[in-house]
Amino acid sequence: MTVGPIPVSRAALFLLALGLSACRVGESAPDVTVAVGDTSAAPGAGISVYGDGQLPTDAEVEATRYAGRRSGLSADTAALAAAARANPETLAQIDSVRDWGSAIQLPLGGSVAGPSVVRVQTLLDRAGFTVGEIDGRWGDNTELAVVWLQKAMQLPPTGIVDAATLRALQGRAGQPDSLITTVTLTAADVRGPFRPLPADI
């Protein structure tokens, strides 16, 4: 008996390829670390690749929050450091702050964390300049979002939130009355159905 060709959709071929690539889980990529700013490296080589069972420590993650991605932008690193010194806030203060409409500490930038950073990150997100995770920590993503906002609003791209930048940001974000919206869950909201979380992937 002769069997003709079996028709296979592109989606089926994609799923087959995905399944075959998943079979190679046991192979780990070599650890590669390239110094930031090394122009001789291949594109994308500035990222550390972690093999199986390796994750960066909290200290490593914190140390790379300022990886120098501001190169090519006119951010003033001396002014960022001065702004950081002028900001007395801490990350722990986020939990104790209930008045989200209170003033934002200015100038804001550099290695800082706290309620003012959360407020600025939220306003940036509402204005369409996402910082990724809104975590109350000022890092490269927040600084770059400020730079792009400043460029869009024809302000000097310093990466520092000063009074002019804050006014532009509040105007573009729609000047919300509250950064946090309170939602009361009803019995219907929490009725389910819910399924237990799987034990593994």
C-alpha positions in Angstrom: 0.0 0.0 0.0 1.3 3.5 -0.9 0.7 6.5 1.4 0.7 10.0 -0.1 2.2 13.0 1.6 0.5 14.1 4.8 -0.6 17.8 4.8 1.0 19.7 7.7 0.1 23.2 8.7 2.7 25.9 9.5 1.4 26.0 13.0 2.0 22.3 13.4 5.6 22.7 12.1 6.2 25.5 14.5 5.0 23.4 17.4 7.2 20.5 16.3 10.2 22.7 16.1 9.4 24.2 19.5 9.1 20.7 21.0 12.4 19.6 19.5 14.2 22.7 20.9 12.7 21.9 24.3 14.4 18.5 24.1 17.8 20.3 24.4 17.2 21.6 27.9 20.2 19.6 29.2 22.6 21.6 27.1 23.6 24.8 28.9 25.0 27.9 27.3 28.5 28.9 28.3 28.8 31.8 30.7 29.6 35.0 28.8 30.2 38.4 30.3 31.4 41.3 28.2 32.3 44.6 29.7 29.8 47.3 29.1 31.0 49.8 26.5 33.2 47.1 24.7 32.6 48.1 21.1 34.6 45.1 19.8 31.9 42.6 21.1 29.2 41.3 18.9 25.7 42.9 19.2 23.9 41.8 22.3 27.1 40.6 23.9 26.8 43.0 26.8 24.4 40.7 28.5 25.5 38.1 30.9 24.3 34.6 30.0 23.6 32.4 33.0 23.7 28.6 32.5 21.6 26.0 34.3 21.4 26.5 38.0 23.0 29.9 38.0 21.2 33.1 38.8 22.7 36.5 39.7 22.8 37.4 43.3 20.8 40.3 44.7 24.0 42.3 45.0 24.9 41.6 41.3 21.4 42.7 40.2 21.7 45.9 42.3 25.2 46.6 41.0 24.0 46.4 37.3 21.1 48.8 37.7 23.5 51.5 36.3 25.2 49.6 33.5 26.0 52.7 31.5 23.1 52.4 29.0 22.9 56.2 29.0 25.9 56.3 26.6 25.1 58.6 23.7 22.6 60.5 25.7 23.4 63.9 27.4 22.6 62.7 30.9 24.7 64.7 33.4 26.1 62.0 35.8 27.5 64.7 38.2 24.0 66.2 38.4 22.5 62.8 38.9 24.8 62.1 41.8 24.0 65.6 43.3 20.2 64.8 43.0 20.8 61.5 44.7 22.6 63.2 47.6 19.7 65.7 47.9 17.0 63.0 48.3 16.5 61.7 51.8 13.9 59.1 50.9 14.4 55.4 51.3 12.7 52.3 49.8 11.3 51.4 53.2 9.2 54.6 53.3 7.0 53.4 50.4 5.1 51.1 52.9 4.5 53.9 55.3 3.3 56.5 52.8 -0.5 56.7 52.4 -0.8 60.2 50.9 0.1 59.5 47.3 -0.8 63.1 46.3 2.1 64.6 48.4 5.0 66.4 46.8 7.6 64.7 44.8 11.2 65.2 46.0 13.0 67.4 43.5 15.5 67.1 41.8 15.0 63.4 41.4 17.6 61.1 39.8 20.7 59.0 40.5 20.9 56.1 42.9 17.7 56.7 44.9 14.6 54.8 45.9 11.4 55.7 47.7 7.9 57.2 47.4 9.0 60.0 44.9 10.4 57.4 42.6 7.2 55.3 42.7 5.2 58.5 41.9 7.4 59.4 39.0 7.4 55.8 37.6 3.6 55.7 37.8 3.3 59.1 36.0 5.8 58.0 33.3 3.8 54.8 32.7 0.6 56.8 32.4 2.3 59.2 30.0 3.3 56.3 27.8 7.0 56.2 28.8 7.1 52.8 30.5 9.8 52.1 33.0 9.1 48.4 33.1 8.6 47.3 36.7 7.3 50.1 39.0 9.4 49.2 42.0 10.4 52.5 43.6 14.0 52.1 42.6 15.6 54.6 40.2 17.6 52.7 37.6 18.5 52.8 33.9 15.0 52.1 32.7 13.5 55.0 34.7 16.3 57.3 33.7 15.9 56.5 30.0 12.1 56.9 30.3 12.7 60.4 31.7 15.2 61.2 28.9 12.7 60.2 26.2 10.0 62.2 27.9 12.3 65.2 28.0 13.1 64.8 24.3 9.4 64.5 23.5 8.6 67.6 25.4 11.7 69.5 24.0 13.4 69.7 27.3 17.1 69.2 27.9 17.6 65.4 28.1 19.3 65.2 31.5 17.6 62.1 32.9 16.8 64.2 36.0 13.3 65.1 37.1 13.4 68.8 37.8 10.4 71.2 38.2 10.0 71.8 34.4 10.2 68.0 33.7 7.6 67.3 36.5 5.2 69.9 35.1 5.5 68.3 31.6 5.1 64.8 33.0 2.0 65.7 35.0 0.5 67.4 32.0 1.2 64.5 29.7 0.0 61.9 32.3 -3.3 63.7 32.7 -2.7 65.0 36.2 -4.4 62.1 37.9 -6.1 62.8 41.3 -4.6 59.7 42.8 -1.8 57.4 41.7 -3.5 54.5 43.3 -7.0 53.3 42.6 -8.8 51.4 45.3 -11.1 48.6 44.2 -13.4 46.8 46.6 -13.8 43.1 45.7 -17.3 41.6 45.9 -18.2 38.0 46.7 -18.9 37.5 43.0 -15.3 38.7 42.2 -13.7 36.0 44.4 -16.2 33.2 43.7 -14.0 31.5 41.2 -13.7 28.9 39.8 -10.1 28.6 40.7 -7.6 25.9 40.0 -4.7 24.9 42.2 -1.3 26.0 41.0 0.7 23.2 39.4 3.6 21.8 41.5 6.1 22.4 38.6 6.4 23.9 35.2 
